[in-house]
């Protein structure tokens, strides 16, 4: 299965270059973990692809994923079981308000 990620940053880009590098590494790490986790699964749509929103926080370094856009309940359950600390629990309106922010 193919996994497509859309990145959304809550807030502005930080001035500290070291923290921005850590955020990039955390994004890459979570992407690789999710791709490896879902590599052999099949999605029940005609494209066999999952679109996922990753949230880069305004504070802290923990990257989150939003499950609201994932329609396949098997994939949602698998993500909740394997990456529970990376699930976004905030309001979806915050994502929509910050959709046009620069990522990196």
Helices and strands as residue ranges (DSSP letters): E 2-9, H 17-38, E 49-56, E 64-66, H 73-82, G 84-86, H 92-97
